Amino acid sequence: MKVFVTGVKGQLGYDVVEELKRRGLEAIGVDIDEMDITDAQSVDRVVCEANPDAVIHCAAYTAVDAAEDNVDLCRRVNADGPLHIAKVCKKLDIPMVQISTDYVFNGEGTRPWEPEDPCQPLSVYGLTKYEGEQAVMNTLDKFFIVRIAWVFGINGKNFVKTMINLGQTRDHLTVVNDQFGSPTYTYDLAKLLVDMVQTDKYGIYHATNEGICTWYEFACEIFRQAGLKVQVDPVTSDNYPTKAKRPSNSRMSKDKLTENGFDRLPTWQDALERYVKLLMQ
Protein backbone atom coordinates (compact mmCIF):
# COMPACT_ATOMS: atom_id res chain seq x y z
CA MET A 1 0.00 0.00 0.00
CA LYS A 2 1.25 3.47 -0.92
CA VAL A 3 0.11 6.34 1.34
CA PHE A 4 0.56 10.04 0.58
CA VAL A 5 1.11 12.14 3.73
CA THR A 6 0.96 15.96 3.90
CA GLY A 7 2.60 18.07 6.59
CA VAL A 8 5.56 15.71 7.00
CA LYS A 9 7.58 18.41 8.78
CA GLY A 10 4.93 18.72 11.49
CA GLN A 11 4.39 16.63 14.61
CA LEU A 12 1.75 14.28 13.25
CA GLY A 13 2.86 14.02 9.62
CA TYR A 14 6.34 13.02 10.75
CA ASP A 15 5.04 10.23 13.00
CA VAL A 16 2.58 8.95 10.38
CA VAL A 17 5.39 8.54 7.83
CA GLU A 18 7.56 6.78 10.45
CA GLU A 19 4.68 4.42 11.34
CA LEU A 20 4.04 3.56 7.68
CA LYS A 21 7.73 2.73 7.23
CA ARG A 22 7.75 0.56 10.38
CA ARG A 23 4.96 -1.52 8.86
CA GLY A 24 6.69 -1.89 5.52
CA LEU A 25 4.16 0.31 3.75
CA GLU A 26 5.25 2.89 1.18
CA ALA A 27 5.09 6.46 2.47
CA ILE A 28 5.28 9.58 0.32
CA GLY A 29 5.69 12.53 2.68
CA VAL A 30 5.40 16.12 1.43
CA ASP A 31 5.40 19.58 2.95
CA ILE A 32 5.13 23.13 1.60
CA ASP A 33 8.39 22.81 -0.40
CA GLU A 34 7.04 19.87 -2.39
CA MET A 35 3.35 20.81 -2.61
CA ASP A 36 1.41 23.98 -1.80
CA ILE A 37 -1.97 22.71 -0.60
CA THR A 38 -3.54 26.14 -1.28
CA ASP A 39 -2.74 25.72 -4.99
CA ALA A 40 -5.25 23.37 -6.65
CA GLN A 41 -3.02 22.73 -9.68
CA SER A 42 -0.01 21.92 -7.51
CA VAL A 43 -2.08 19.46 -5.46
CA ASP A 44 -3.52 17.79 -8.55
CA ARG A 45 -0.11 17.42 -10.20
CA VAL A 46 1.85 16.16 -7.18
CA VAL A 47 -0.77 13.72 -5.88
CA CYS A 48 -1.55 12.32 -9.34
CA GLU A 49 2.16 11.82 -10.05
CA ALA A 50 2.51 9.90 -6.78
CA ASN A 51 -0.62 7.85 -7.61
CA PRO A 52 -1.16 6.70 -3.99
CA ASP A 53 -3.72 4.27 -2.57
CA ALA A 54 -4.76 6.77 0.12
CA VAL A 55 -4.00 10.25 1.48
CA ILE A 56 -3.51 11.18 5.15
CA HIS A 57 -3.80 14.96 5.30
CA CYS A 58 -1.93 16.29 8.35
CA ALA A 59 -0.89 19.74 7.09
CA ALA A 60 -2.76 22.66 8.67
CA TYR A 61 -2.57 26.25 9.87
CA THR A 62 -2.47 25.74 13.64
CA ALA A 63 -1.44 29.15 15.04
CA VAL A 64 -4.75 29.62 16.84
CA ASP A 65 -4.28 33.21 18.01
CA ALA A 66 -2.50 34.43 14.86
CA ALA A 67 -5.41 33.05 12.82
CA GLU A 68 -7.65 35.80 14.20
CA ASP A 69 -5.52 38.33 12.27
CA ASN A 70 -4.78 36.10 9.26
CA VAL A 71 -8.24 34.87 8.31
CA ASP A 72 -7.60 34.58 4.56
CA LEU A 73 -4.40 32.55 4.90
CA CYS A 74 -5.91 30.34 7.59
CA ARG A 75 -8.94 29.64 5.38
CA ARG A 76 -6.83 28.89 2.32
CA VAL A 77 -4.81 26.32 4.27
CA ASN A 78 -7.50 24.77 6.49
CA ALA A 79 -10.55 24.90 4.19
CA ASP A 80 -9.37 25.26 0.58
CA GLY A 81 -6.42 22.88 1.08
CA PRO A 82 -8.57 19.90 2.14
CA LEU A 83 -11.00 20.68 -0.73
CA HIS A 84 -8.18 20.53 -3.31
CA ILE A 85 -6.94 17.23 -1.88
CA ALA A 86 -10.45 15.76 -1.66
CA LYS A 87 -11.06 16.56 -5.34
CA VAL A 88 -7.92 14.67 -6.37
CA CYS A 89 -8.86 11.75 -4.11
CA LYS A 90 -12.25 11.62 -5.81
CA LYS A 91 -10.59 11.64 -9.23
CA LEU A 92 -8.28 8.79 -8.21
CA ASP A 93 -11.07 7.01 -6.28
CA ILE A 94 -9.00 6.71 -3.10
CA PRO A 95 -9.80 7.39 0.58
CA MET A 96 -8.70 10.50 2.45
CA VAL A 97 -8.00 10.99 6.14
CA GLN A 98 -8.69 14.60 7.22
CA ILE A 99 -7.31 15.64 10.60
CA SER A 100 -9.58 18.01 12.52
CA THR A 101 -9.91 19.40 16.02
CA ASP A 102 -11.91 19.82 19.21
CA TYR A 103 -12.09 23.54 18.28
CA VAL A 104 -15.05 22.81 15.96
CA PHE A 105 -17.23 22.68 19.11
CA ASN A 106 -18.36 25.59 21.30
CA GLY A 107 -16.83 24.06 24.43
CA GLU A 108 -19.96 24.35 26.54
CA GLY A 109 -21.27 21.82 29.06
CA THR A 110 -19.42 18.91 30.63
CA ARG A 111 -20.41 15.81 28.65
CA PRO A 112 -18.01 14.43 26.04
CA TRP A 113 -18.72 15.58 22.49
CA GLU A 114 -19.99 12.89 20.11
CA PRO A 115 -18.72 12.83 16.50
CA GLU A 116 -22.14 13.75 15.12
CA ASP A 117 -22.82 16.63 17.55
CA PRO A 118 -23.50 20.04 15.95
CA CYS A 119 -20.41 22.16 15.41
CA GLN A 120 -20.26 25.76 16.61
CA PRO A 121 -16.66 27.01 16.45
CA LEU A 122 -15.57 29.92 18.66
CA SER A 123 -12.49 30.98 16.67
CA VAL A 124 -11.22 31.52 13.13
CA TYR A 125 -9.06 28.43 13.49
CA GLY A 126 -12.03 26.31 14.61
CA LEU A 127 -14.27 27.71 11.87
CA THR A 128 -11.77 27.03 9.08
CA LYS A 129 -11.14 23.50 10.33
CA TYR A 130 -14.91 22.92 10.31
CA GLU A 131 -15.08 24.30 6.76
CA GLY A 132 -12.33 21.82 5.86
CA GLU A 133 -14.41 18.98 7.28
CA GLN A 134 -17.42 20.11 5.24
CA ALA A 135 -15.34 20.34 2.06
CA VAL A 136 -14.18 16.74 2.47
CA MET A 137 -17.62 15.37 3.38
CA ASN A 138 -19.29 17.18 0.47
CA THR A 139 -16.72 15.90 -2.03
CA LEU A 140 -15.98 12.32 -1.00
CA ASP A 141 -17.70 9.16 0.12
CA LYS A 142 -14.44 7.50 1.18
CA PHE A 143 -13.29 9.75 4.01
CA PHE A 144 -12.17 9.62 7.62
CA ILE A 145 -12.43 12.82 9.63
CA VAL A 146 -10.42 12.40 12.81
CA ARG A 147 -10.72 15.09 15.48
CA ILE A 148 -7.81 15.38 17.89
CA ALA A 149 -6.80 17.75 20.71
CA TRP A 150 -3.85 18.97 22.80
CA VAL A 151 -1.28 17.44 20.47
CA PHE A 152 2.31 16.60 21.39
CA GLY A 153 4.99 14.79 19.38
CA ILE A 154 8.72 14.56 18.97
CA ASN A 155 8.94 16.71 15.84
CA GLY A 156 7.84 20.24 16.67
CA LYS A 157 6.71 22.67 19.35
CA ASN A 158 4.06 21.70 21.91
CA PHE A 159 2.84 22.26 25.47
CA VAL A 160 5.00 19.50 26.96
CA LYS A 161 8.23 20.89 25.50
CA THR A 162 7.25 24.41 26.54
CA MET A 163 6.57 23.34 30.13
CA ILE A 164 9.84 21.41 30.41
CA ASN A 165 11.78 24.36 29.00
CA LEU A 166 10.10 26.74 31.46
CA GLY A 167 10.55 24.30 34.33
CA GLN A 168 14.29 24.25 33.77
CA THR A 169 14.57 28.00 34.33
CA ARG A 170 11.65 28.84 36.64
CA ASP A 171 10.40 27.40 39.91
CA HIS A 172 6.91 28.93 39.85
CA LEU A 173 4.26 28.96 37.11
CA THR A 174 0.52 29.59 36.75
CA VAL A 175 -1.51 27.37 34.42
CA VAL A 176 -5.16 27.43 33.39
CA ASN A 177 -7.34 24.98 35.33
CA ASP A 178 -10.82 25.47 33.82
CA GLN A 179 -10.31 23.95 30.36
CA PHE A 180 -10.87 20.18 30.22
CA GLY A 181 -9.67 17.80 27.53
CA SER A 182 -7.40 14.93 26.60
CA PRO A 183 -3.82 15.16 25.33
CA THR A 184 -2.93 13.34 22.09
CA TYR A 185 0.50 11.76 21.53
CA THR A 186 1.17 11.75 17.78
CA TYR A 187 3.12 8.46 18.01
CA ASP A 188 -0.01 6.70 19.35
CA LEU A 189 -2.34 8.53 16.96
CA ALA A 190 -0.22 7.61 13.94
CA LYS A 191 -0.74 3.92 14.69
CA LEU A 192 -4.51 4.41 14.71
CA LEU A 193 -4.50 6.42 11.47
CA VAL A 194 -2.47 3.76 9.65
CA ASP A 195 -4.89 1.11 10.98
CA MET A 196 -7.86 3.18 9.80
CA VAL A 197 -6.63 3.92 6.30
CA GLN A 198 -6.39 0.18 5.60
CA THR A 199 -10.13 -0.27 6.25
CA ASP A 200 -13.36 1.01 4.70
CA LYS A 201 -14.91 2.04 8.04
CA TYR A 202 -15.38 5.62 6.89
CA GLY A 203 -16.86 8.46 8.94
CA ILE A 204 -16.13 11.01 11.65
CA TYR A 205 -14.09 9.88 14.64
CA HIS A 206 -12.59 11.35 17.79
CA ALA A 207 -9.12 10.16 18.73
CA THR A 208 -7.19 11.34 21.78
CA ASN A 209 -5.34 9.48 24.49
CA GLU A 210 -7.63 8.11 27.20
CA GLY A 211 -8.41 10.14 30.30
CA ILE A 212 -9.41 13.75 31.03
CA CYS A 213 -7.37 16.53 32.61
CA THR A 214 -7.01 20.31 32.72
CA TRP A 215 -3.95 22.15 31.42
CA TYR A 216 -2.95 22.64 35.08
CA GLU A 217 -3.17 18.91 35.80
CA PHE A 218 -1.30 18.18 32.57
CA ALA A 219 1.48 20.59 33.58
CA CYS A 220 1.78 19.09 37.08
CA GLU A 221 2.16 15.61 35.61
CA ILE A 222 4.75 16.83 33.09
CA PHE A 223 6.90 18.26 35.88
CA ARG A 224 6.46 15.14 38.01
CA GLN A 225 7.54 12.83 35.21
CA ALA A 226 10.40 15.11 34.13
CA GLY A 227 11.66 15.30 37.72
CA LEU A 228 11.38 19.09 37.85
CA LYS A 229 10.55 20.88 41.10
CA VAL A 230 8.12 23.60 40.01
CA GLN A 231 5.29 25.15 42.01
CA VAL A 232 2.28 25.30 39.72
CA ASP A 233 -0.67 27.48 40.70
CA PRO A 234 -4.08 26.95 39.04
CA VAL A 235 -5.76 29.99 37.49
CA THR A 236 -8.92 30.60 35.46
CA SER A 237 -8.94 31.41 31.75
CA ASP A 238 -9.86 35.00 32.71
CA ASN A 239 -6.36 35.34 34.16
CA TYR A 240 -4.81 34.32 30.87
CA PRO A 241 -6.64 36.18 28.08
CA THR A 242 -5.93 35.06 24.51
CA LYS A 243 -6.92 36.55 21.17
CA ALA A 244 -8.83 33.40 20.16
CA LYS A 245 -11.39 31.97 22.58
CA ARG A 246 -10.57 28.43 23.75
CA PRO A 247 -13.29 25.82 24.37
CA SER A 248 -13.61 25.05 28.09
CA ASN A 249 -14.99 21.56 27.40
CA SER A 250 -12.87 19.59 24.94
CA ARG A 251 -13.89 16.17 26.26
CA MET A 252 -14.55 13.93 23.23
CA SER A 253 -16.23 10.53 23.13
CA LYS A 254 -14.15 7.78 21.52
CA ASP A 255 -16.88 5.12 21.66
CA LYS A 256 -17.09 5.07 17.86
CA LEU A 257 -13.53 3.76 17.68
CA THR A 258 -14.48 0.76 19.83
CA GLU A 259 -17.72 0.21 17.90
CA ASN A 260 -15.76 -0.06 14.65
CA GLY A 261 -13.08 -2.38 15.99
CA PHE A 262 -10.26 0.15 16.38
CA ASP A 263 -7.92 0.13 19.37
CA ARG A 264 -8.26 3.18 21.59
CA LEU A 265 -5.13 5.09 22.47
CA PRO A 266 -3.36 4.43 25.80
CA THR A 267 -3.92 6.78 28.74
CA TRP A 268 -2.40 10.24 28.41
CA GLN A 269 -0.24 9.59 31.49
CA ASP A 270 1.23 6.49 29.85
CA ALA A 271 1.80 8.40 26.61
CA LEU A 272 3.44 11.27 28.47
CA GLU A 273 5.76 8.92 30.33
CA ARG A 274 7.02 7.39 27.08
CA TYR A 275 7.35 10.83 25.49
CA VAL A 276 9.28 12.40 28.37
CA LYS A 277 11.72 9.46 28.38
CA LEU A 278 12.28 10.04 24.68
CA LEU A 279 12.88 13.76 25.21
CA MET A 280 15.30 13.13 28.07
CA GLN A 281 17.49 10.69 26.10
C-alpha angles and dihedrals in degrees: 000000000000116000125191113213125192125202094034091163091059130083098263100033090054093052093045091055091047091050092050090052092048089057094048093249121138113255125194107191121190137174135179093297092059101034133011104213091200089063111078094198093050091050093048093048099045097043094044091049090052091047094198130185092230143358126227106196110204101150115108146145101255105167093116099187096038088053090070088067097034102050097148095051092044091051093047091053101037101034109020093039095059090044092055091048093045091053092054091046089053091050091050092039093232132134124258130208111209116194114217139167150241086246090083087078128073093237095231127141128016106261119102114264115249119220092247096047116122114270121231110167120203098201143042089251092052093045094051092047089052090049087052090053091051092049091054095044093048093050106039141044093192102064141127117201108194118189116204136174144200093014125201130174142153096259109064147004121314144150094271094054091044093052093047091049091049092044091057092059104027134051098197131050139162119220132183114262104181101070114087127198148112127272118233122214108207092214090061094040092051090060091054093047092051089049091050098048090058091060136062095229092123126180144080118319139176116221125180132131113280121269136046129252142153123245087255092054090045091052093048091052092047091055092045093052093042091051093238121148103221128150107225119195120197117233135175124253087253088069091055108044117191131189092240119051114241122216111249092206113050095154107137129192115235096186091114090064091057092044090056096046099256122139114246118232120263120260116290090241091057091046092049092050092055091044096049090050089053092049092048095052 
